[in-house]
Amino acid sequence: MPAVRAVLAERGDDPALAASTAAQLQAGLNAGDGSPLRSIMTALSRPTRIVRGKAGDAAATVNTALFENAEEKQLHAAYQAVSQQLQGSGGSSTDVAGWLAAVQALEGPINAFFDKVFVMCEDEKVRANRLALLRDVASVAKGFADLSQLPGF
């Protein structure tokens, strides 16, 4: 069961929470392609794939002064809002519905970012900053589930 593997990767230290989350996650997967979970998985797969395997400074922080367009600013603002909401609601203890409700705010900004922004630009500082932003966005599932373990990610 892929949902179990995905949840155990992040919540394996709490069996009751992991079991509950896996059951809810599996229900979301069973809901089909138009489900909120599938939409979030599709959106988050983009930044996850682009930062996976990239050699970068793991401690690098996003420098908003290096943003060149509105989509970068919008994605950063959405990420910060979602991150604060998840932290305020207990972060990794959030149930699937609560996590999805919070993270759905990233879907539009992620799509707009990838439609308008060329991540791997020639300017090394701007490229590193964009990769740091995408690394942060891809990390919103940390403590919740390893979405890359789910089919369709």
N, C-alpha and C positions, 0 to 999 in steps of 0.2 A: 504494500500500500504506500504510494508515493507521499501522501500527506503525512504519514507517520515518520518517514525518513526526514522530510522537510522540517517538521516540528522538533524532532529529537535533536537535530543539528543545533538548534537554538534554545530549546527548553528541556533538554534531557535531564537536567538536575531537579526537575519538579514533575514527577510522574503523573500526578493528578491533573496539573495544568496542561501537560503535554497531551494526555489522552483527550481532554476536553477540546483543546485547540485542534488536534488532528481530526476529531469527529466533525467539528464545525468547518474546518478547511476542506475536508472531503465532501461535505454537503455543498460547499461553494463550487467545487470542481464539478460535481454532478449536475449543477444547475445549467451547465452548458456554456456555449461561446459568448452569449450576450450578458453573462452574469457580471456583477461588479468585480468579483475576484479575477475573472479572466481579463477584464479591461485593465485592471491594475497590473496584473502580471505582464500584459503586453507592453504597457507604458514603462514599467520598471525594468523590463528586459533590455531596453535600449541603452540606458546608462550603464547597466551592469555589464553588458557585453563589451561596451567600448572601453571601460576601465579595466576589465579583466585582463591580466597579464601585462599591463602597461607598467613599465618601470617608472615610478614616480615617488616623490617624497610623501610617505604615509602621514607625516606630521604637517604637511603643507596646509595652510588655511586659505580660504577664499578671500581674495582682495577685490572688493567691489569697485575700487578705482580703475581696475583693469577691464571692467565690463565695457564692451563696445556697442551693445545694442539692447533694446528693451527686453527681448526674450531672455537674455541672461539675468537681468534684474528681476524680471517676473518669476523666473524659476527659483532664483535665490530667495526671494521674498516668500514664495509658496513653501519652499523647503523649511525655512525658518519657522513659519507659522505651524506647519505640520509637526515639526520636531518639538516645538513648545507644547503643542496640544498633546502629543504622545507622552511627553515627560509629565505633563500636568495630570494626565489620566492614569498614571502608573506605568507608562512606557511599555515595557515588555509584558506586563500583566494584563494588558488590554485584550479583550476577547476579539474574535474575528470580526464581528459586526462593527465594533468600535474602532478597530484598527482600519478596516476598509473605509468607514465613514471619514476618518481623519485623512487617510492617504489619498483618497479620491481627489482631493484638492490639487494634487500634483499632476494628474493626468493631462489636463489641458496645457499647463505650462511646459511639461516635458515634450508633448507633441509639437507645440509652437517652437520650442528651442531647437528641436531636430529639423523642423521645416525651414528655419531661418538662419541657423548658426552653423558655421563650418568649424567643428571642434579642432581638427588637426591643422590649424592655420600655421603659417610660417613663423610668426612671432612666438618664440619659445615661452616667454612669460605669459602671454595671453593663452597659449595652448595649455600650459601647466595649470593655469588658473581655471580654465574650463574643465580640465580633467579633475581638478580638486572639487569643483562644484558637482560634477557628475558622480564622483566617488561618494560625496556626502549624500546625494539624492539616492544613490543605489543602496546606501546603508540604512534606509528607513525600516527595512525588514529585520535588521539585526535585533536579536532578542525575541523575535516573533516567530519567524520561520525562514528557512533557506529556500526561497522561492525557486532557485535554479534546480532544485530536486523535483519540482512538479512538472508533469507533462504539459508541453505547450509553452514552457518558459524559454 
